[in-house]
């Protein structure tokens, strides 16, 4: 039997729904696990809108995503750092960004959280091997709020956990286009910003020692 993470998470949502008042605690715990395990947590984000409504759903998703991101960051920094580092070994530009992110980490984390082109789960581990401080990393998580609220709202329109991720759930075109524009602007901003600081850092790397 093939492993299907989407089905697994839908079943988890159905189980959470059956828990009643303690479902929120279980939801946050499962969201943390999904984030660490590279599971498609957006299914849970959509499901939060059905189970808890837009406001509380957004709060629970943000808590779960932030705690999961912090856990993945710490795992990447202290437990699998060598494995992650090997994946980016020999990349001079990444080394330059690594140096720069120590000074401008908050801005970079915030912009990458706003931009949809940076995969959430992978980014958590990647930041673990950079010089970004845990404080800047946590504060930068506020960049997840706009996307979180949009997807929770879209999920709330489904009205049923069974419809989550099926492609048959209703959507809000205005919200989707708004988030696409926000994401597009953030993508351009982070690309320009990272390119600039990388160029500056590379210039420092190539300067002879005095």
N, C-alpha and C positions, 0 to 999 in steps of 0.2 A: 504494500500500500504506500503510495507516494505521499511525502510530507507536504501538506498544503498549509502554509502559515496563515493565509487569509481565512480559511475555514476554521483553523484552530482559534484565531482571535475572535471570529464571530461566535464560536461556541463559548469562549470566555465571556463575551458580552452577555450572552444569554444566561450564563451562570451568575454573573454579577447582578443581572436584573432580578434574579430569584432571591437574592440576599436581602433585599429590602434596605433598611437604613444603614447597614454596614457595607453596602455595596461600594460606596465611595472609597473606603479604605482599600478594599480589594482591587478596585479599578486603578488606584494610584500605584499599588504594588505591582500589578501586572504591567502597567505602562513602563515602570522602571525596568522590569525584566526584559520587556520587548525592546527597549532602547539599547540595553547592553548587548542583547542577543541578535541585533540587526534584523529584527522582525519589522514588518510594515506597520508601524505604529499609527499611521494615518487612519487605519481601520478603526482603531480605538478612539482616535480624535473624532471621527464621524459619529461613532457609536455614543460618545459622551453627550452629543446633542440630543439623541433619542432618550437616553437614560436619565439625564440630569437637567436638561434644558440648556439654553445658550449661556446664561450667566454662570451657574455652578459648573456646568460642563467645561467651560473655558478655564475656570479656576482649577478644577481637578486635573485637567490636561496640562496646564502650565506647571502645576506642582509636580506631577509625575514626569513630565518631559525634562524639567529643570533638574530634579533629583537624579533621573536616569542619565542625563547628560553629564552631571558632575561625577557620577559613578564611573561612566565610561572614560571620562577625562582622566580620572585617577588610575583606572586600570591601564590606560594607554601610557600614562607617565611612569608608573611604578612596577607594573606587572608584565606588560608585553611591549615595553618601550623598544627593546632591541628588534623585535619582529616588525614593528611599525617603522622604525628607523631604517631597516633594511629595504623597505619598500620605496623609500625616498632617497636612498644613498646615492651619492654621485650627482645630485641635482644642485648645482651652484645657486640657482635662483631661489630654491627653497631654503637653502642655508642662509641666504641673504635675508629672506623674509623672516626666517626664524630669529635672526638678530634684531630686526626692526620691530617685530611683533612684541618684543619685550618692552619696548617703549610706547608703542601705539596699539597695544593689544586690545584695549576696550573698543576702539573704533573699528578694528578689523573684525572682532567677534560680532559686534552689533550689526555691521553691514552684511556679513556673511549669513547671519541669522535671518535678515530681511530678504536676502536673495534666494530664489528658489533653485538656482543652478547648483548650489552646494548641498550635497546629500547630508541630511541631518545626522544619521547614525555614524557615518564614516568621519564626518567633521569632528565629532566628539573625541574620537581616538586620535585624529590627526593633531588637534590642538594640544593633546597631552604631551607630544614630543617637541612642541615649540617652547619658546621662552615666555609665553603669556602667563601672567599670574592667575592663580585660582580666583582671586577677587575680581579682576577684570573679566574673567571668563564667566563668572556667575552674574555679574551686573549686565554683561552683554546679552544674557539670556532674555532680556526684555524685548529684544528684537523678534522673538518668537510670537509675541502677543497678537499682532495683526493677523498673521496667518492662522494662528490657533482659533481665534474668534470666528474667522471666516469659515473654516472647515467644520467647526462645531455647529455653526448656524446652518450650514448646508446639510449636515447630518441630521439636525433637528427637523428638517423638512421631510425626511424620509418617513418618520412616524413609526417605524418598526426596525428592530435590529436586523431582521431577516433581509431587508432591502439594502443594508449597508454594503457598499462596494460592488453592487450588482450592475450598476449602470442604468438602473431604472428609477433611481431616486430623483426627486425634483431638484432643480438647482435655481440659483439666483444669478442671472447673467450680469446684472449691474455689479454685484459684489465680486464676481469672478473677474470681470474686466478691471475693476478697481485694483484688485490684488495683483493682477498681471502687470498693470502699469507701475504699481509700487515696487513689485519685484524686479521689473525691467530697469527702473531708475536705480534701485539699490545695486543691481548687477553691474551697471555701468559705473556707478560710484566706487564700488569695491574694486573693480578691475583697474580703474584709473589710479585709485589710492594705493593699492598693493603694488602696481607697476612703478609708481613714483618712489615709494619707500624702498622697494627692491633695488631700483636703480641707485638710490643714494647709498644703500648698504653695500651694494656691489662695488660702488666707487670707493668706499672705505676699505673694502677687502683688498682692492687692487693697489691701494696706495702703499708705497714702500714704508717700512718701519723707520721712524726717525730716531 
